[in-house]
Amino acid sequence: MIELRQEHPLEGLLKLAGLARSTFYYQQKVQQSVDKYAVLKSRICSIFDEHKGRYGYRRITAAVRRAGHLVNHKTVQRLMGELQLKSRVRIKKYRAYRGEEGQVAPNLLKRKFDAKRPNQKWVTDVTEFRVGGQKLYLSPILDLYNGEIIAFKTARRPLFDMVGAMLRQAFERLRPRDKPILHSDQGWQYRMPIYRRVLNERAVKPSMSRKGNCYDNAAMESFFGTLKSEFFYLNKFNSLDELEAGIEGYIHYYNHSRIRLKLSGLSPVEYRTQARRA
């Protein structure tokens, strides 16, 4: 009707269409109005794409706020629904329990997944990836102070050499006064005498989950779930070398760029760096 107004009187058009004058002007106003969430939607899409679909509405909200937008998380959740943006779910992990051989350490961590300073409480585990019938194993150490992956190694076979190399990398971060707890499950790698001996040489206290209780190492389980849902299951890999390089890239992203809500919307490295300056 708006186009026809250029050639015909409005009164005639309204009579023909059976519309009241007020209804016509209301519809015209609605059609010409600007979406007040247009800028916010654009920002949400940009953040979602930047992080390759890894962020849910709460983390998107934190990132939007960091960019200077004052917005409620419920608004972001609703807009993401309208935009059909949704993060992925999590899936199970590799299990390394092989029986009762070796020595089991007591559970010193006791599900207290917080730390007041770096190198106070560490957690570790091994997870498995499959590509084209081949397997790749990842062994990382996570610092419970800020959730940072402080060391990691990958290998085609889950031998102790992988764990040993990871430990040597982690020990480079220790200062003379640091005596962290290193918590794991009861996997065979952690019950070997050499594992206990290597930890003892650096005054690192071993701690282990109770048998068959994944909640005792929930922080490590959570990282593996995030890694697989945000990286592994969102991509296709032609070789283990390609997967290995991708894991390294994701861990760098996880440490340096991926914000954590419990760290006031900072990445693990940002949080550690700011705390050191304070």
Contacts in CASP RR format, 6 or more apart in sequence:
PFRMAT RR
TARGET T0000
AUTHOR 0000-0000-0000
METHOD contacts of the structure
MODEL  1
MIELRQEHPLEGLLKLAGLARSTFYYQQKVQQSVDKYAVLKSRICSIFDE
HKGRYGYRRITAAVRRAGHLVNHKTVQRLMGELQLKSRVRIKKYRAYRGE
EGQVAPNLLKRKFDAKRPNQKWVTDVTEFRVGGQKLYLSPILDLYNGEII
AFKTARRPLFDMVGAMLRQAFERLRPRDKPILHSDQGWQYRMPIYRRVLN
ERAVKPSMSRKGNCYDNAAMESFFGTLKSEFFYLNKFNSLDELEAGIEGY
IHYYNHSRIRLKLSGLSPVEYRTQARRA
1 13 0 8 1.000
1 17 0 8 1.000
1 19 0 8 1.000
1 24 0 8 1.000
2 28 0 8 1.000
4 13 0 8 1.000
5 13 0 8 1.000
10 21 0 8 1.000
10 24 0 8 1.000
14 20 0 8 1.000
14 21 0 8 1.000
14 24 0 8 1.000
35 41 0 8 1.000
37 75 0 8 1.000
37 79 0 8 1.000
40 64 0 8 1.000
40 69 0 8 1.000
40 71 0 8 1.000
40 75 0 8 1.000
40 76 0 8 1.000
40 79 0 8 1.000
41 79 0 8 1.000
41 82 0 8 1.000
41 83 0 8 1.000
43 64 0 8 1.000
43 67 0 8 1.000
43 69 0 8 1.000
44 60 0 8 1.000
44 64 0 8 1.000
44 76 0 8 1.000
44 79 0 8 1.000
44 80 0 8 1.000
44 83 0 8 1.000
44 85 0 8 1.000
45 83 0 8 1.000
45 85 0 8 1.000
47 55 0 8 1.000
47 60 0 8 1.000
47 63 0 8 1.000
47 64 0 8 1.000
48 55 0 8 1.000
48 60 0 8 1.000
48 80 0 8 1.000
48 85 0 8 1.000
51 230 0 8 1.000
51 257 0 8 1.000
51 258 0 8 1.000
52 230 0 8 1.000
52 234 0 8 1.000
53 85 0 8 1.000
53 87 0 8 1.000
53 88 0 8 1.000
53 230 0 8 1.000
53 234 0 8 1.000
54 87 0 8 1.000
54 88 0 8 1.000
54 226 0 8 1.000
54 229 0 8 1.000
54 230 0 8 1.000
54 231 0 8 1.000
54 234 0 8 1.000
54 258 0 8 1.000
55 63 0 8 1.000
55 87 0 8 1.000
56 80 0 8 1.000
56 86 0 8 1.000
56 87 0 8 1.000
57 73 0 8 1.000
57 76 0 8 1.000
57 77 0 8 1.000
57 80 0 8 1.000
58 73 0 8 1.000
58 261 0 8 1.000
59 259 0 8 1.000
59 261 0 8 1.000
60 76 0 8 1.000
60 80 0 8 1.000
61 71 0 8 1.000
61 72 0 8 1.000
61 73 0 8 1.000
61 76 0 8 1.000
62 259 0 8 1.000
62 261 0 8 1.000
62 265 0 8 1.000
63 259 0 8 1.000
63 265 0 8 1.000
64 71 0 8 1.000
64 76 0 8 1.000
65 71 0 8 1.000
66 259 0 8 1.000
66 265 0 8 1.000
80 86 0 8 1.000
87 229 0 8 1.000
87 230 0 8 1.000
88 229 0 8 1.000
88 230 0 8 1.000
88 233 0 8 1.000
88 234 0 8 1.000
89 229 0 8 1.000
90 225 0 8 1.000
90 226 0 8 1.000
90 228 0 8 1.000
90 229 0 8 1.000
91 225 0 8 1.000
91 228 0 8 1.000
91 229 0 8 1.000
91 233 0 8 1.000
93 125 0 8 1.000
93 127 0 8 1.000
93 128 0 8 1.000
93 221 0 8 1.000
93 224 0 8 1.000
93 225 0 8 1.000
93 228 0 8 1.000
94 126 0 8 1.000
94 127 0 8 1.000
94 128 0 8 1.000
94 137 0 8 1.000
96 125 0 8 1.000
96 126 0 8 1.000
96 158 0 8 1.000
96 185 0 8 1.000
96 187 0 8 1.000
96 188 0 8 1.000
96 189 0 8 1.000
97 185 0 8 1.000
97 186 0 8 1.000
97 187 0 8 1.000
97 188 0 8 1.000
97 211 0 8 1.000
97 212 0 8 1.000
98 187 0 8 1.000
98 188 0 8 1.000
99 188 0 8 1.000
101 188 0 8 1.000
101 191 0 8 1.000
102 188 0 8 1.000
102 191 0 8 1.000
102 192 0 8 1.000
102 193 0 8 1.000
103 191 0 8 1.000
103 193 0 8 1.000
103 196 0 8 1.000
104 186 0 8 1.000
104 191 0 8 1.000
104 208 0 8 1.000
105 190 0 8 1.000
105 196 0 8 1.000
105 206 0 8 1.000
105 207 0 8 1.000
105 208 0 8 1.000
106 207 0 8 1.000
106 208 0 8 1.000
107 183 0 8 1.000
107 207 0 8 1.000
107 208 0 8 1.000
107 209 0 8 1.000
107 210 0 8 1.000
107 216 0 8 1.000
108 181 0 8 1.000
108 183 0 8 1.000
108 205 0 8 1.000
108 207 0 8 1.000
109 121 0 8 1.000
109 123 0 8 1.000
109 181 0 8 1.000
109 183 0 8 1.000
109 207 0 8 1.000
109 216 0 8 1.000
109 217 0 8 1.000
111 215 0 8 1.000
111 216 0 8 1.000
111 218 0 8 1.000
112 121 0 8 1.000
113 121 0 8 1.000
113 123 0 8 1.000
113 144 0 8 1.000
113 218 0 8 1.000
113 219 0 8 1.000
114 121 0 8 1.000
114 144 0 8 1.000
115 121 0 8 1.000
115 143 0 8 1.000
115 144 0 8 1.000
115 145 0 8 1.000
116 145 0 8 1.000
117 145 0 8 1.000
118 143 0 8 1.000
118 145 0 8 1.000
118 146 0 8 1.000
118 173 0 8 1.000
118 272 0 8 1.000
119 143 0 8 1.000
119 145 0 8 1.000
119 173 0 8 1.000
119 174 0 8 1.000
119 175 0 8 1.000
119 178 0 8 1.000
119 180 0 8 1.000
120 144 0 8 1.000
120 145 0 8 1.000
120 178 0 8 1.000
120 180 0 8 1.000
120 181 0 8 1.000
121 143 0 8 1.000
121 144 0 8 1.000
121 145 0 8 1.000
121 180 0 8 1.000
121 181 0 8 1.000
121 183 0 8 1.000
122 141 0 8 1.000
122 142 0 8 1.000
122 143 0 8 1.000
122 144 0 8 1.000
122 150 0 8 1.000
122 170 0 8 1.000
122 180 0 8 1.000
122 181 0 8 1.000
122 182 0 8 1.000
122 183 0 8 1.000
122 204 0 8 1.000
123 141 0 8 1.000
123 142 0 8 1.000
123 144 0 8 1.000
123 182 0 8 1.000
123 183 0 8 1.000
123 184 0 8 1.000
123 217 0 8 1.000
123 219 0 8 1.000
123 220 0 8 1.000
124 139 0 8 1.000
124 140 0 8 1.000
124 141 0 8 1.000
124 142 0 8 1.000
124 163 0 8 1.000
124 166 0 8 1.000
124 182 0 8 1.000
124 183 0 8 1.000
124 184 0 8 1.000
124 190 0 8 1.000
124 220 0 8 1.000
125 139 0 8 1.000
125 140 0 8 1.000
125 184 0 8 1.000
125 185 0 8 1.000
125 217 0 8 1.000
125 220 0 8 1.000
125 221 0 8 1.000
125 224 0 8 1.000
126 137 0 8 1.000
126 138 0 8 1.000
126 139 0 8 1.000
126 158 0 8 1.000
126 162 0 8 1.000
126 163 0 8 1.000
126 187 0 8 1.000
126 189 0 8 1.000
127 137 0 8 1.000
127 138 0 8 1.000
127 224 0 8 1.000
127 227 0 8 1.000
127 228 0 8 1.000
128 135 0 8 1.000
128 136 0 8 1.000
128 137 0 8 1.000
128 138 0 8 1.000
128 158 0 8 1.000
129 135 0 8 1.000
129 136 0 8 1.000
129 137 0 8 1.000
129 138 0 8 1.000
129 232 0 8 1.000
129 243 0 8 1.000
129 247 0 8 1.000
130 136 0 8 1.000
131 237 0 8 1.000
131 238 0 8 1.000
131 239 0 8 1.000
131 240 0 8 1.000
131 243 0 8 1.000
134 156 0 8 1.000
134 240 0 8 1.000
135 156 0 8 1.000
136 154 0 8 1.000
136 155 0 8 1.000
136 156 0 8 1.000
136 240 0 8 1.000
136 243 0 8 1.000
136 244 0 8 1.000
136 247 0 8 1.000
137 154 0 8 1.000
137 155 0 8 1.000
137 156 0 8 1.000
137 157 0 8 1.000
137 158 0 8 1.000
137 162 0 8 1.000
138 152 0 8 1.000
138 153 0 8 1.000
138 154 0 8 1.000
138 227 0 8 1.000
138 247 0 8 1.000
139 152 0 8 1.000
139 153 0 8 1.000
139 154 0 8 1.000
139 155 0 8 1.000
139 158 0 8 1.000
139 162 0 8 1.000
139 163 0 8 1.000
139 166 0 8 1.000
140 149 0 8 1.000
140 151 0 8 1.000
140 152 0 8 1.000
140 166 0 8 1.000
140 220 0 8 1.000
140 223 0 8 1.000
140 251 0 8 1.000
141 149 0 8 1.000
141 150 0 8 1.000
141 151 0 8 1.000
141 152 0 8 1.000
141 166 0 8 1.000
141 167 0 8 1.000
141 170 0 8 1.000
141 182 0 8 1.000
142 148 0 8 1.000
142 149 0 8 1.000
142 150 0 8 1.000
142 219 0 8 1.000
142 220 0 8 1.000
142 223 0 8 1.000
143 150 0 8 1.000
143 268 0 8 1.000
144 219 0 8 1.000
145 272 0 8 1.000
146 260 0 8 1.000
146 263 0 8 1.000
146 268 0 8 1.000
146 269 0 8 1.000
146 271 0 8 1.000
146 272 0 8 1.000
147 219 0 8 1.000
147 223 0 8 1.000
147 260 0 8 1.000
147 263 0 8 1.000
147 268 0 8 1.000
148 255 0 8 1.000
148 268 0 8 1.000
148 269 0 8 1.000
148 272 0 8 1.000
149 223 0 8 1.000
149 251 0 8 1.000
149 254 0 8 1.000
149 255 0 8 1.000
149 268 0 8 1.000
150 170 0 8 1.000
150 173 0 8 1.000
151 166 0 8 1.000
151 167 0 8 1.000
151 169 0 8 1.000
151 170 0 8 1.000
151 173 0 8 1.000
152 166 0 8 1.000
152 169 0 8 1.000
152 247 0 8 1.000
152 251 0 8 1.000
153 162 0 8 1.000
153 163 0 8 1.000
153 164 0 8 1.000
153 165 0 8 1.000
153 166 0 8 1.000
153 169 0 8 1.000
154 162 0 8 1.000
154 244 0 8 1.000
154 247 0 8 1.000
155 161 0 8 1.000
155 162 0 8 1.000
156 240 0 8 1.000
158 189 0 8 1.000
160 189 0 8 1.000
160 192 0 8 1.000
160 194 0 8 1.000
160 195 0 8 1.000
163 189 0 8 1.000
163 190 0 8 1.000
163 195 0 8 1.000
164 195 0 8 1.000
164 198 0 8 1.000
167 198 0 8 1.000
167 199 0 8 1.000
171 202 0 8 1.000
171 204 0 8 1.000
174 180 0 8 1.000
174 202 0 8 1.000
179 203 0 8 1.000
179 204 0 8 1.000
179 205 0 8 1.000
180 204 0 8 1.000
180 205 0 8 1.000
181 204 0 8 1.000
181 205 0 8 1.000
181 206 0 8 1.000
181 207 0 8 1.000
182 199 0 8 1.000
182 204 0 8 1.000
182 205 0 8 1.000
182 206 0 8 1.000
182 207 0 8 1.000
183 207 0 8 1.000
183 208 0 8 1.000
183 209 0 8 1.000
183 216 0 8 1.000
183 217 0 8 1.000
184 190 0 8 1.000
184 206 0 8 1.000
184 207 0 8 1.000
184 208 0 8 1.000
184 209 0 8 1.000
184 217 0 8 1.000
185 208 0 8 1.000
185 209 0 8 1.000
185 212 0 8 1.000
185 214 0 8 1.000
185 216 0 8 1.000
185 217 0 8 1.000
186 208 0 8 1.000
186 209 0 8 1.000
186 211 0 8 1.000
186 212 0 8 1.000
189 195 0 8 1.000
190 206 0 8 1.000
190 208 0 8 1.000
195 206 0 8 1.000
196 206 0 8 1.000
199 205 0 8 1.000
199 206 0 8 1.000
209 216 0 8 1.000
209 217 0 8 1.000
210 216 0 8 1.000
214 221 0 8 1.000
223 254 0 8 1.000
226 254 0 8 1.000
227 247 0 8 1.000
227 250 0 8 1.000
227 251 0 8 1.000
227 254 0 8 1.000
230 250 0 8 1.000
231 246 0 8 1.000
231 247 0 8 1.000
231 250 0 8 1.000
232 243 0 8 1.000
237 243 0 8 1.000
254 268 0 8 1.000
255 267 0 8 1.000
255 268 0 8 1.000
255 269 0 8 1.000
256 267 0 8 1.000
256 268 0 8 1.000
256 269 0 8 1.000
256 270 0 8 1.000
257 267 0 8 1.000
258 267 0 8 1.000
259 265 0 8 1.000
259 266 0 8 1.000
259 267 0 8 1.000
260 266 0 8 1.000
260 267 0 8 1.000
260 268 0 8 1.000
260 271 0 8 1.000
263 270 0 8 1.000
263 271 0 8 1.000
264 271 0 8 1.000
266 274 0 8 1.000
END
